[in-house]
Amino acid sequence: MGCIRSIEYMTDNLDRLLLLGKSDRCHVLTSLPGAPLHHGHIRLLQASSRLKNEYGFLTVVVNGDGFLLRKKGYVFMPLAERMEIIAAIAGVDFVVPWDDGTQFVDGALRLLKPNLFTKGGDRSSPEQMAACELQACDDIGCRVVYGVGGSEKIQSSSLLIERLRNQTLHATAVPSQKT
């Protein structure tokens, strides 16, 4: 089971974490909102975990509630619950919250300095990635791995919520009765 840590803990202890075990330790990082978590996210996390070497570790940056409010206008599940669920997934070593007021994780990349930054099926090429995140990776010497867990987007959290809303509306509608 992964450990939930603050960004400050990770940056303060990053050198120590990288030196534990072997010097060729691989730090893999991925990011997601996980609201709600679906099988595409699980595939991304499992495949990202397989990219770390024997002594490496996977850090999952979970977008904060502010990110979701700016992107979707609502928070489906609070950050603490999303982080706890993600930390329980096999292969995840650290879970870190992130919300710097933007819709990007370039700041987290610069602070956490991973060797690999994995992107899921909805980000299968550099053209589909934020320029600021690409620049951050270039600046810190981090390789971006695209299409991790599959090269196509297989599910959408927004579509899941939309389906739920439609089913709820349909189930609560009272049919008119003719007498």
Order of alpha helices (4+ residues) and beta strands (2+ residues): beta-alpha-beta-alpha-beta-alpha-alpha-beta-alpha-beta-alpha-beta-alpha
